[in-house]
Every structure is written in structure tokens, then in C-alpha cells.
Amino acid sequence: MRFQCSKRGAEAFNLIELILVVGVLLILALMIIPALRKAKEHDQLGQCVNNVRQLDLGLYGWSQDNLHQYPMELSETNWGARESLLRGDLGPMFRGMSNQLPNPKVLICPQGERKAAVSWDLLSNENMSYFIGVDAARTNQAILLGDRKLRVNGTAVKPGLVVLTTNDTVDWVRGIHFGGGVVTFADGTILTFWSSDKLRNELQTRGLVNNRLAVP
């Protein structure tokens, strides 16, 4: 007696194998893709911190050549940028610092949607991801700069001059840096905040009731 395997049964078995393989691959993809996305976001956060550090060093270097004062401390008649910052225009300050910075790309957060200017001459607020603390000075501990996508008391800030008080609830809009933001202070401290309470406590500790920010 001779036995023959059913061709239809073999095809069904192969189909089941294929479904199982596809299922396993889908499960692996569901596990791996979030991990890869999180690793990419961590890398982008590191790049943003590095940008902020370079801007901090650039401001410090500029001050070394200008009476040990930041551009926001000096009027435009003394080669500073205080008046333009109070108008919410950050371009003149950064163009005046171009010798202290590598290129306009340093002004762009890798998780933001804005694009870097092709040259310093063409730089505008639309080519920046970071706000500037107008009240920062070499002699205080005010906010120097940070991620621009702030929310104050639950409302996203608009471009222009923003005043923060130690009573405000301040955080960042969702979508960048796991819901947090990078901030550096006039004393060179760079911190990443994911809690509005921590930022508020930091401002209270530093003793400045108001922090004016020029937001691009």
C-alpha cells in the first residue's frame, strides 16, 4: 500500500508557517521600533544640550572681549543687543557673535521643525530654536538661554518678550525631549527639566523674581 501526502495539506502547512513567521516579525518590530525611537530622541537631546553649551561658551567668549558683559547687558551703541532683544529680535545679537559660534546650525534644536539659516547675514528669528534671557549678566544667576517651546501656566508662549515669575507654572510643549527642555543659566549651569516644579524651585533658589525672555 502506498501513501501520498496531500498537496493541499502541505500548502496549508506552509501558509501556517508563513503566518507564524510574519507574526513573530511583527512582534519584534513592535518591540524594537519604540526602542530605536527612544534612542534617537536621547541622541537628539544630547545634540541639543551640546548646542546650548556652545551658545553658552560663545556668549562667555563674546563677553571676554566686551567689558566682561553679555550682549543683553550692553546697548546697541556699545556693540550690544539690549534694545533689539527687548523688541524680541534675536538676529542682531547672534550675527554680532558669529566669530564666537561655529555656524548658524548651532541655533537649531534637532527635534524642532525650524531650519538653519544658510548664512549669518540671512539669519532671522525663524532660524532659531532657543530663547535668550534678557536679564542675564555675568554677575547674576538668571536664565541665559533655553528651548523656546515653553508653556507658561498651561499656555504655549508666542514669539516676543515673555516675563517669567517665580509663581508661574512653566514647562514645555509635548513632542520634544520627552516633554522637557534644556536651560542654561548665567553662571554656566546647564540643566534639563521635565517638571515645572523643579524649574520653579530653581528660579526661586537663584533669587530672581522676574526673568524676561526674548523668544524667537
MDAnalysis code that builds the backbone (N, CA, C; Angstrom):
import MDAnalysis as mda
import numpy as np

u = mda.Universe.empty(648, n_residues=216, atom_resindex=np.repeat(np.arange(216), 3), trajectory=True)
u.add_TopologyAttr("name", ["N", "CA", "C"] * 216)
u.add_TopologyAttr("resid", np.arange(1, 217))
u.add_TopologyAttr("resname", ["MET", "ARG", "PHE", "GLN", "CYS", "SER", "LYS", "ARG", "GLY", "ALA", "GLU", "ALA", "PHE", "ASN", "LEU", "ILE", "GLU", "LEU", "ILE", "LEU", "VAL", "VAL", "GLY", "VAL", "LEU", "LEU", "ILE", "LEU", "ALA", "LEU", "MET", "ILE", "ILE", "PRO", "ALA", "LEU", "ARG", "LYS", "ALA", "LYS", "GLU", "HIS", "ASP", "GLN", "LEU", "GLY", "GLN", "CYS", "VAL", "ASN", "ASN", "VAL", "ARG", "GLN", "LEU", "ASP", "LEU", "GLY", "LEU", "TYR", "GLY", "TRP", "SER", "GLN", "ASP", "ASN", "LEU", "HIS", "GLN", "TYR", "PRO", "MET", "GLU", "LEU", "SER", "GLU", "THR", "ASN", "TRP", "GLY", "ALA", "ARG", "GLU", "SER", "LEU", "LEU", "ARG", "GLY", "ASP", "LEU", "GLY", "PRO", "MET", "PHE", "ARG", "GLY", "MET", "SER", "ASN", "GLN", "LEU", "PRO", "ASN", "PRO", "LYS", "VAL", "LEU", "ILE", "CYS", "PRO", "GLN", "GLY", "GLU", "ARG", "LYS", "ALA", "ALA", "VAL", "SER", "TRP", "ASP", "LEU", "LEU", "SER", "ASN", "GLU", "ASN", "MET", "SER", "TYR", "PHE", "ILE", "GLY", "VAL", "ASP", "ALA", "ALA", "ARG", "THR", "ASN", "GLN", "ALA", "ILE", "LEU", "LEU", "GLY", "ASP", "ARG", "LYS", "LEU", "ARG", "VAL", "ASN", "GLY", "THR", "ALA", "VAL", "LYS", "PRO", "GLY", "LEU", "VAL", "VAL", "LEU", "THR", "THR", "ASN", "ASP", "THR", "VAL", "ASP", "TRP", "VAL", "ARG", "GLY", "ILE", "HIS", "PHE", "GLY", "GLY", "GLY", "VAL", "VAL", "THR", "PHE", "ALA", "ASP", "GLY", "THR", "ILE", "LEU", "THR", "PHE", "TRP", "SER", "SER", "ASP", "LYS", "LEU", "ARG", "ASN", "GLU", "LEU", "GLN", "THR", "ARG", "GLY", "LEU", "VAL", "ASN", "ASN", "ARG", "LEU", "ALA", "VAL", "PRO"])
u.atoms.positions = np.array([
    [0.860, -1.201, 0.000],
    [0.000, 0.000, 0.000],
    [0.883, 1.233, 0.000],
    [0.573, 2.181, -0.815],
    [1.370, 3.408, -0.923],
    [0.561, 4.583, -0.389],
    [1.295, 5.440, 0.395],
    [0.641, 6.626, 0.960],
    [1.231, 7.877, 0.305],
    [0.413, 8.826, 0.009],
    [0.858, 10.077, -0.603],
    [0.417, 11.257, 0.268],
    [1.348, 12.209, 0.427],
    [0.990, 13.425, 1.174],
    [0.061, 14.276, 0.335],
    [-0.924, 14.795, 0.984],
    [-1.851, 15.678, 0.276],
    [-1.153, 16.992, -0.058],
    [-1.165, 17.368, -1.298],
    [-0.558, 18.630, -1.724],
    [-1.263, 19.805, -1.071],
    [-2.598, 19.664, -0.940],
    [-3.377, 20.744, -0.337],
    [-2.996, 20.898, 1.136],
    [-2.753, 19.770, 1.824],
    [-2.346, 19.826, 3.233],
    [-0.983, 20.472, 3.390],
    [-0.038, 20.183, 2.491],
    [1.294, 20.791, 2.548],
    [1.220, 22.294, 2.330],
    [0.349, 22.720, 1.425],
    [0.194, 24.146, 1.182],
    [-0.370, 24.848, 2.403],
    [-1.325, 24.169, 3.068],
    [-1.915, 24.751, 4.277],
    [-0.866, 24.880, 5.373],
    [-0.026, 23.835, 5.478],
    [1.035, 23.873, 6.489],
    [2.019, 25.011, 6.205],
    [2.393, 25.185, 4.957],
    [3.301, 26.271, 4.597],
    [2.681, 27.633, 4.880],
    [1.378, 27.761, 4.689],
    [0.689, 29.018, 4.961],
    [0.708, 29.325, 6.455],
    [0.503, 28.277, 7.272],
    [0.550, 28.467, 8.729],
    [1.944, 28.899, 9.159],
    [2.967, 28.271, 8.593],
    [4.349, 28.668, 8.902],
    [4.587, 30.136, 8.547],
    [4.104, 30.541, 7.391],
    [4.287, 31.925, 6.942],
    [3.598, 32.899, 7.893],
    [2.377, 32.558, 8.302],
    [1.639, 33.417, 9.223],
    [2.386, 33.534, 10.550],
    [2.925, 32.415, 11.034],
    [3.674, 32.438, 12.291],
    [4.929, 33.302, 12.177],
    [5.647, 33.176, 11.070],
    [6.859, 33.963, 10.871],
    [6.538, 35.456, 10.812],
    [5.489, 35.788, 10.055],
    [5.082, 37.187, 9.957],
    [4.665, 37.722, 11.319],
    [3.945, 36.906, 12.083],
    [3.521, 37.318, 13.422],
    [4.695, 37.597, 14.338],
    [5.707, 36.713, 14.297],
    [6.902, 36.903, 15.125],
    [7.639, 38.175, 14.716],
    [7.742, 38.410, 13.408],
    [8.418, 39.609, 12.928],
    [7.682, 40.875, 13.359],
    [6.361, 40.835, 13.326],
    [5.580, 41.994, 13.762],
    [5.789, 42.278, 15.242],
    [5.814, 41.224, 16.044],
    [6.049, 41.385, 17.484],
    [7.427, 41.988, 17.743],
    [8.432, 41.473, 17.025],
    [9.783, 42.017, 17.179],
    [9.839, 43.480, 16.762],
    [9.142, 43.808, 15.673],
    [9.131, 45.199, 15.211],
    [8.476, 46.107, 16.243],
    [7.375, 45.635, 16.847],
    [6.689, 46.426, 17.867],
    [7.567, 46.644, 19.090],
    [8.478, 45.718, 19.342],
    [9.397, 45.852, 20.473],
    [10.594, 46.734, 20.123],
    [11.102, 46.597, 18.900],
    [12.348, 47.262, 18.521],
    [12.129, 48.716, 18.127],
    [11.059, 49.008, 17.365],
    [10.851, 50.367, 16.848],
    [10.752, 51.403, 17.958],
    [9.964, 51.174, 19.034],
    [9.946, 52.169, 20.121],
    [11.318, 52.364, 20.765],
    [12.076, 51.270, 20.885],
    [13.410, 51.383, 21.476],
    [14.326, 52.222, 20.591],
    [14.237, 52.021, 19.263],
    [15.043, 52.813, 18.330],
    [14.633, 54.278, 18.353],
    [13.310, 54.517, 18.448],
    [12.818, 55.893, 18.504],
    [13.314, 56.583, 19.775],
    [13.262, 55.856, 20.885],
    [13.719, 56.435, 22.152],
    [15.217, 56.721, 22.105],
    [15.991, 55.807, 21.503],
    [17.437, 56.030, 21.386],
    [17.725, 57.250, 20.522],
    [16.939, 57.428, 19.440],
    [17.124, 58.596, 18.578],
    [16.808, 59.879, 19.342],
    [15.738, 59.864, 20.142],
    [15.364, 61.047, 20.909],
    [16.431, 61.381, 21.952],
    [17.015, 60.352, 22.563],
    [18.108, 60.585, 23.508],
    [19.294, 61.241, 22.801],
    [19.597, 60.755, 21.595],
    [20.695, 61.331, 20.820],
    [20.404, 62.785, 20.458],
    [19.167, 63.079, 20.072],
    [18.794, 64.454, 19.734],
    [18.850, 65.364, 20.955],
    [18.456, 64.836, 22.116],
    [18.568, 65.617, 23.348],
    [20.028, 65.950, 23.629],
    [20.915, 64.972, 23.418],
    [22.340, 65.218, 23.607],
    [22.861, 66.285, 22.665],
    [22.388, 66.268, 21.409],
    [22.793, 67.296, 20.449],
    [22.305, 68.672, 20.878],
    [21.063, 68.717, 21.412],
    [20.505, 69.996, 21.863],
    [21.316, 70.545, 23.038],
    [21.649, 69.682, 23.984],
    [22.479, 70.111, 25.122],
    [23.815, 70.634, 24.626],
    [24.390, 69.970, 23.627],
    [25.665, 70.428, 23.071],
    [25.517, 71.787, 22.391],
    [24.396, 72.008, 21.686],
    [24.137, 73.326, 21.084],
    [24.093, 74.409, 22.153],
    [23.339, 74.136, 23.213],
    [23.209, 75.105, 24.300],
    [24.564, 75.388, 24.938],
    [25.367, 74.354, 25.084],
    [26.702, 74.544, 25.659],
    [27.569, 75.430, 24.763],
    [27.495, 75.208, 23.441],
    [28.281, 76.034, 22.512],
    [27.815, 77.486, 22.532],
    [26.502, 77.688, 22.628],
    [25.980, 79.057, 22.697],
    [26.401, 79.728, 24.000],
    [26.383, 78.971, 25.072],
    [26.829, 79.486, 26.364],
    [28.293, 79.915, 26.296],
    [29.124, 79.049, 25.719],
    [30.546, 79.372, 25.585],
    [30.754, 80.563, 24.640],
    [29.922, 80.631, 23.582],
    [30.026, 81.756, 22.663],
    [29.701, 83.075, 23.344],
    [28.657, 83.079, 24.166],
    [28.293, 84.286, 24.903],
    [29.384, 84.670, 25.895],
    [29.948, 83.675, 26.545],
    [31.026, 83.948, 27.503],
    [32.250, 84.516, 26.779],
    [32.588, 83.902, 25.638],
    [33.729, 84.392, 24.864],
    [33.518, 85.815, 24.375],
    [32.285, 86.118, 23.945],
    [31.969, 87.478, 23.497],
    [32.143, 88.459, 24.650],
    [31.691, 88.065, 25.832],
    [31.789, 88.958, 26.990],
    [33.241, 89.225, 27.388],
    [34.102, 88.258, 27.155],
    [35.518, 88.451, 27.479],
    [36.131, 89.594, 26.681],
    [35.591, 89.811, 25.487],
    [36.103, 90.879, 24.630],
    [35.306, 92.178, 24.756],
    [34.270, 92.177, 25.605],
    [33.384, 93.337, 25.695],
    [33.058, 93.684, 27.145],
    [34.084, 94.110, 27.860],
    [33.927, 94.625, 29.220],
    [33.359, 93.593, 30.184],
    [33.527, 92.297, 29.860],
    [33.009, 91.214, 30.701],
    [31.498, 91.323, 30.887],
    [30.822, 91.718, 29.818],
    [29.369, 91.814, 29.847],
    [28.777, 91.087, 28.642],
    [27.583, 90.532, 28.842],
    [26.871, 89.849, 27.768],
    [26.253, 90.881, 26.813],
    [25.898, 90.456, 25.597],
    [25.264, 91.393, 24.653],
    [23.982, 92.018, 25.194],
    [23.233, 91.266, 26.001],
    [21.982, 91.802, 26.554],
    [22.212, 92.867, 27.624],
    [23.441, 92.970, 28.113],
    [23.758, 93.997, 29.109],
    [24.160, 95.319, 28.474],
    [24.540, 95.279, 27.217],
    [25.073, 96.469, 26.551],
    [24.100, 96.987, 25.495],
    [24.046, 98.299, 25.344],
    [23.193, 98.904, 24.327],
    [23.808, 98.698, 22.940],
    [23.010, 98.891, 21.940],
    [23.495, 98.729, 20.574],
    [24.576, 99.746, 20.227],
    [24.553, 100.897, 20.870],
    [25.596, 101.901, 20.619],
    [26.939, 101.457, 21.177],
    [26.923, 100.482, 22.081],
    [28.159, 99.917, 22.642],
    [28.398, 98.502, 22.145],
    [27.891, 98.200, 20.947],
    [28.076, 96.914, 20.275],
    [27.299, 95.775, 20.935],
    [26.340, 96.134, 21.804],
    [25.498, 95.122, 22.424],
    [24.218, 94.895, 21.627],
    [23.220, 94.289, 22.293],
    [21.976, 93.966, 21.589],
    [20.756, 94.114, 22.496],
    [20.885, 94.922, 23.535],
    [19.797, 95.005, 24.510],
    [18.489, 95.504, 23.877],
    [18.547, 96.559, 23.079],
    [17.336, 97.123, 22.508],
    [16.624, 96.129, 21.574],
    [17.385, 95.469, 20.731],
    [16.760, 94.518, 19.799],
    [16.172, 93.319, 20.550],
    [16.829, 92.871, 21.604],
    [16.284, 91.766, 22.393],
    [14.982, 92.161, 23.080],
    [14.916, 93.385, 23.571],
    [13.682, 93.853, 24.205],
    [12.540, 93.968, 23.189],
    [12.895, 94.090, 21.908],
    [11.873, 94.074, 20.850],
    [11.539, 92.645, 20.422],
    [12.268, 91.679, 20.966],
    [12.042, 90.289, 20.590],
    [12.804, 89.853, 19.367],
    [13.762, 90.647, 18.921],
    [14.565, 90.338, 17.730],
    [15.930, 89.825, 18.177],
    [16.195, 88.534, 17.943],
    [17.455, 87.925, 18.390],
    [18.528, 87.949, 17.309],
    [18.153, 88.264, 16.077],
    [19.095, 88.227, 14.972],
    [20.333, 89.082, 15.160],
    [20.196, 90.370, 15.516],
    [21.384, 91.219, 15.671],
    [22.389, 90.670, 16.683],
    [21.897, 90.081, 17.773],
    [22.818, 89.565, 18.781],
    [23.658, 88.419, 18.231],
    [22.992, 87.448, 17.596],
    [23.725, 86.285, 17.102],
    [24.606, 86.632, 15.902],
    [24.164, 87.567, 15.073],
    [25.040, 87.988, 13.970],
    [26.298, 88.659, 14.523],
    [26.150, 89.415, 15.611],
    [27.312, 90.042, 16.237],
    [28.236, 89.064, 16.937],
    [27.720, 87.844, 17.195],
    [28.522, 86.810, 17.857],
    [29.077, 85.778, 16.881],
    [28.923, 86.003, 15.590],
    [29.253, 84.967, 14.607],
    [30.702, 84.491, 14.698],
    [31.602, 85.337, 15.172],
    [33.003, 84.905, 15.323],
    [33.184, 83.928, 16.480],
    [32.226, 83.906, 17.410],
    [32.316, 83.012, 18.563],
    [31.537, 81.715, 18.372],
    [30.823, 81.573, 17.253],
    [29.992, 80.399, 17.023],
    [30.417, 79.691, 15.739],
    [30.254, 78.356, 15.677],
    [30.727, 77.617, 14.500],
    [29.948, 77.929, 13.229],
    [28.620, 77.925, 13.297],
    [27.763, 78.187, 12.144],
    [26.320, 78.346, 12.634],
    [25.397, 78.808, 11.773],
    [24.006, 79.022, 12.205],
    [23.277, 77.757, 12.644],
    [23.802, 76.579, 12.292],
    [23.134, 75.327, 12.675],
    [23.088, 75.140, 14.189],
    [24.002, 75.788, 14.893],
    [24.044, 75.642, 16.337],
    [22.807, 76.255, 17.002],
    [22.056, 77.055, 16.262],
    [20.855, 77.690, 16.797],
    [19.601, 76.842, 16.610],
    [19.742, 75.646, 16.058],
    [18.590, 74.807, 15.745],
    [18.594, 73.532, 16.591],
    [17.489, 73.313, 17.293],
    [17.307, 72.065, 18.036],
    [17.006, 70.942, 17.043],
    [17.675, 69.792, 17.144],
    [17.450, 68.714, 16.176],
    [16.045, 68.120, 16.226],
    [15.291, 68.377, 17.290],
    [13.922, 67.880, 17.361],
    [12.896, 68.932, 16.951],
    [13.344, 70.102, 16.616],
    [12.423, 71.156, 16.201],
    [12.137, 71.098, 14.714],
    [11.169, 71.908, 14.284],
    [10.780, 71.920, 12.879],
    [11.454, 73.044, 12.100],
    [12.196, 73.911, 12.776],
    [12.816, 75.047, 12.098],
    [14.105, 74.647, 11.376],
    [14.440, 75.441, 10.375],
    [15.621, 75.178, 9.562],
    [16.690, 76.236, 9.819],
    [17.945, 75.816, 9.748],
    [19.056, 76.739, 9.966],
    [19.181, 77.716, 8.807],
    [19.620, 78.933, 9.115],
    [19.904, 79.911, 8.075],
    [21.118, 79.455, 7.266],
    [21.153, 79.783, 5.997],
    [22.271, 79.376, 5.156],
    [23.507, 80.228, 5.427],
    [23.314, 81.404, 6.032],
    [24.445, 82.258, 6.394],
    [24.026, 83.162, 7.541],
    [24.993, 83.755, 8.208],
    [24.691, 84.675, 9.303],
    [23.953, 85.908, 8.801],
    [24.269, 86.340, 7.596],
    [23.628, 87.537, 7.049],
    [22.130, 87.348, 6.852],
    [21.705, 86.105, 6.592],
    [20.295, 85.812, 6.335],
    [19.564, 85.309, 7.572],
    [20.210, 85.360, 8.716],
    [19.625, 84.846, 9.953],
    [18.435, 85.689, 10.408],
    [17.349, 85.013, 10.796],
    [16.185, 85.684, 11.384],
    [15.661, 84.829, 12.542],
    [14.657, 85.319, 13.239],
    [14.082, 84.566, 14.353],
    [13.560, 83.199, 13.928],
    [13.143, 83.086, 12.671],
    [12.608, 81.818, 12.173],
    [13.689, 80.745, 12.065],
    [14.947, 81.130, 12.185],
    [16.063, 80.190, 12.097],
    [16.654, 79.879, 13.467],
    [15.832, 79.995, 14.510],
    [16.330, 79.784, 15.874],
    [15.373, 78.920, 16.681],
    [15.950, 78.098, 17.552],
    [15.164, 77.234, 18.430],
    [15.293, 77.608, 19.901],
    [16.086, 78.634, 20.210],
    [16.384, 78.930, 21.609],
    [16.055, 80.381, 21.967],
    [15.438, 80.544, 23.147],
    [15.182, 81.889, 23.654],
    [16.425, 82.424, 24.357],
    [16.438, 83.728, 24.598],
    [17.545, 84.387, 25.296],
    [16.997, 85.102, 26.532],
    [17.701, 84.951, 27.653],
    [17.330, 85.654, 28.871],
    [17.848, 87.083, 28.838],
    [16.931, 88.046, 28.762],
    [17.320, 89.449, 28.619],
    [17.987, 89.978, 29.897],
    [17.669, 89.405, 31.043],
    [18.198, 89.900, 32.313],
    [19.477, 89.187, 32.754],
    [19.997, 88.282, 31.938],
    [21.219, 87.561, 32.299],
    [22.419, 88.501, 32.318],
    [23.301, 88.296, 33.268],
    [24.527, 89.089, 33.385],
    [25.622, 88.204, 33.965],
    [26.857, 88.586, 33.732],
    [27.980, 87.827, 34.297],
    [27.967, 87.852, 35.829],
    [27.211, 88.780, 36.403],
    [27.209, 88.949, 37.861],
    [25.970, 88.365, 38.540],
    [25.075, 87.683, 37.762],
    [23.901, 87.086, 38.405],
    [23.723, 85.630, 37.964],
    [22.608, 85.038, 38.358],
    [22.331, 83.635, 38.042],
    [21.038, 83.492, 37.249],
    [20.705, 84.511, 36.476],
    [19.462, 84.494, 35.708],
    [19.529, 83.463, 34.580],
    [18.361, 83.187, 33.992],
    [18.305, 82.311, 32.818],
    [19.062, 82.974, 31.673],
    [19.933, 82.213, 31.035],
    [20.707, 82.742, 29.913],
    [20.047, 82.385, 28.581],
    [19.700, 81.122, 28.394],
    [19.025, 80.696, 27.174],
    [18.445, 79.305, 27.386],
    [17.577, 78.884, 26.451],
    [16.971, 77.566, 26.559],
    [16.020, 77.275, 25.414],
    [15.427, 76.070, 25.444],
    [14.466, 75.658, 24.422],
    [13.270, 76.605, 24.389],
    [12.906, 77.049, 23.192],
    [11.900, 78.102, 23.051],
    [10.457, 77.623, 23.241],
    [10.185, 76.326, 23.139],
    [8.804, 75.840, 23.145],
    [8.244, 75.743, 24.563],
    [8.183, 76.878, 25.217],
    [7.715, 76.956, 26.596],
    [6.193, 77.030, 26.679],
    [5.695, 76.563, 27.812],
    [4.310, 76.834, 28.194],
    [4.341, 77.526, 29.553],
    [3.600, 78.607, 29.667],
    [3.507, 79.334, 30.937],
    [2.069, 79.263, 31.417],
    [1.893, 78.665, 32.579],
    [0.548, 78.470, 33.148],
    [-0.377, 77.770, 32.157],
    [0.186, 76.782, 31.444],
    [-0.600, 75.952, 30.540],
    [-0.770, 76.480, 29.140],
    [-0.249, 77.661, 28.834],
    [-0.401, 78.263, 27.508],
    [0.949, 78.379, 26.805],
    [1.011, 77.908, 25.575],
    [2.264, 77.996, 24.815],
    [2.605, 79.460, 24.566],
    [3.875, 79.816, 24.791],
    [4.282, 81.209, 24.616],
    [4.390, 81.533, 23.127],
    [4.170, 82.801, 22.807],
    [4.309, 83.282, 21.442],
    [5.636, 84.024, 21.300],
    [6.136, 84.164, 20.079],
    [7.371, 84.928, 19.876],
    [7.248, 86.347, 20.417],
    [8.333, 86.840, 20.973],
    [8.339, 88.176, 21.558],
    [8.944, 88.144, 22.946],
    [8.647, 89.139, 23.751],
    [9.184, 89.237, 25.099],
    [8.217, 88.580, 26.084],
    [8.730, 87.640, 26.863],
    [7.939, 86.903, 27.846],
    [8.547, 87.130, 29.220],
    [7.700, 87.384, 30.214],
    [8.173, 87.598, 31.576],
    [7.777, 86.404, 32.438],
    [8.776, 85.728, 33.010],
    [8.528, 84.623, 33.934],
    [8.692, 85.114, 35.360],
    [7.795, 84.683, 36.229],
    [7.940, 84.968, 37.655],
    [8.110, 83.643, 38.387],
    [8.523, 83.722, 39.630],
    [8.733, 82.505, 40.413],
    [7.412, 81.854, 40.812],
    [6.285, 82.513, 40.525],
    [4.974, 81.926, 40.813],
    [4.364, 81.232, 39.597],
    [4.992, 81.396, 38.430],
    [4.447, 80.801, 37.215],
    [4.717, 79.298, 37.166],
    [3.778, 78.589, 36.551],
    [3.990, 77.172, 36.224],
    [4.558, 77.115, 34.812],
    [5.786, 76.666, 34.691],
    [6.483, 76.688, 33.399],
    [6.900, 75.271, 33.019],
    [6.520, 74.864, 31.810],
    [7.001, 73.594, 31.272],
    [7.135, 73.744, 29.763],
    [7.260, 72.628, 29.057],
    [7.446, 72.668, 27.604],
    [6.342, 71.895, 26.907],
    [6.046, 72.290, 25.688],
    [5.034, 71.586, 24.912],
    [5.509, 70.169, 24.644],
    [4.570, 69.267, 24.486],
    [4.896, 67.871, 24.201],
    [5.476, 67.740, 22.800],
    [6.300, 66.727, 22.623],
    [6.832, 66.459, 21.296],
    [8.334, 66.620, 21.177],
    [8.968, 67.294, 22.163],
    [10.428, 67.380, 22.146],
    [10.979, 66.974, 23.500],
    [12.100, 66.315, 23.485],
    [12.852, 65.981, 24.700],
    [11.990, 65.323, 25.770],
    [11.110, 64.404, 25.347],
    [10.267, 63.674, 26.296],
    [9.418, 64.613, 27.149],
    [9.029, 65.757, 26.576],
    [8.205, 66.705, 27.307],
    [8.980, 67.665, 28.191],
    [10.303, 67.681, 28.062],
    [11.124, 68.573, 28.878],
    [11.827, 69.618, 28.048],
    [12.778, 70.300, 28.663],
    [13.521, 71.342, 27.966],
    [14.875, 71.584, 28.596],
    [15.786, 72.135, 27.807],
    [17.149, 72.420, 28.251],
    [17.276, 73.915, 28.546],
    [17.878, 74.226, 29.672],
    [18.070, 75.624, 30.082],
    [19.486, 75.794, 30.610],
    [20.130, 76.902, 30.260],
    [21.403, 77.244, 30.873],
    [21.267, 78.598, 31.560],
    [22.025, 78.764, 32.632],
    [21.954, 79.976, 33.441],
    [23.240, 80.782, 33.277],
    [23.192, 82.024, 33.741],
    [24.306, 82.948, 33.531],
    [25.593, 82.496, 34.207],
    [25.480, 81.609, 35.189],
    [26.688, 81.108, 35.852],
    [27.279, 79.893, 35.149],
    [26.702, 79.505, 33.983],
    [27.225, 78.388, 33.203],
    [26.574, 77.055, 33.486],
    [25.655, 76.985, 34.435],
    [24.965, 75.739, 34.741],
    [23.980, 75.386, 33.626],
    [24.043, 74.143, 33.143],
    [23.119, 73.655, 32.128],
    [22.287, 72.536, 32.740],
    [20.962, 72.682, 32.692],
    [20.064, 71.701, 33.296],
    [18.962, 71.332, 32.313],
    [18.482, 70.093, 32.433],
    [17.328, 69.636, 31.679],
    [16.178, 69.430, 32.659],
    [15.037, 70.040, 32.366],
    [13.886, 69.979, 33.268],
    [12.745, 69.203, 32.620],
    [12.146, 68.289, 33.392],
    [10.933, 67.605, 32.953],
    [9.759, 67.931, 33.874],
    [10.008, 68.744, 34.884],
    [8.975, 69.096, 35.847],
    [8.916, 70.602, 36.030],
    [7.696, 71.159, 35.954],
    [7.541, 72.602, 36.162],
    [7.935, 72.995, 37.582],
    [7.706, 72.098, 38.540],
    [8.064, 72.388, 39.929],
    [9.570, 72.555, 40.089],
    [10.330, 71.711, 39.398],
    [11.793, 71.782, 39.516],
    [12.328, 73.082, 38.933],
    [11.774, 73.510, 37.802],
    [12.219, 74.770, 37.208],
    [11.834, 75.942, 38.108],
    [10.627, 75.912, 38.636],
    [10.193, 76.986, 39.536],
    [11.071, 77.034, 40.783],
    [11.376, 75.867, 41.342],
    [12.253, 75.822, 42.518],
    [13.644, 76.358, 42.199],
    [14.112, 76.049, 40.986],
    [15.439, 76.531, 40.577],
    [15.444, 78.053, 40.479],
    [14.380, 78.628, 39.909],
    [14.291, 80.088, 39.795],
    [14.216, 80.734, 41.174],
    [13.459, 80.138, 42.077],
    [13.342, 80.681, 43.430],
    [14.682, 80.625, 44.153],
    [15.406, 79.519, 43.954],
    [16.714, 79.368, 44.599],
    [17.699, 80.421, 44.112],
    [17.588, 80.786, 42.835],
    [18.528, 81.738, 42.255],
    [18.194, 83.188, 42.584],
    [17.023, 83.435, 43.180],
    [16.746, 84.741, 43.756],
    [16.280, 85.830, 42.818],
    [15.925, 85.481, 41.564],
    [15.408, 86.498, 40.647],
    [13.898, 86.344, 40.537],
    [13.166, 87.367, 40.915],
    [11.705, 87.304, 40.893],
    [11.195, 87.242, 39.463],
    [11.766, 88.048, 38.580],
    [11.348, 88.090, 37.174],
    [12.493, 87.695, 36.262],
    [12.174, 86.917, 35.242],
    [13.126, 86.578, 34.186],
    [12.482, 86.928, 32.855],
    [13.007, 87.927, 32.153],
    [12.477, 88.297, 30.855],
    [13.188, 87.502, 29.761],
    [12.394, 86.910, 28.900],
    [12.934, 86.070, 27.843],
    [12.542, 86.620, 26.478],
    [13.515, 86.698, 25.577],
    [13.246, 87.052, 24.187],
    [13.083, 85.735, 23.426],
    [11.834, 85.469, 22.991],
    [11.507, 84.183, 22.359],
    [11.401, 84.361, 20.845],
    [12.190, 83.611, 20.070],
    [12.150, 83.775, 18.607],
    [10.920, 83.110, 17.989],
])
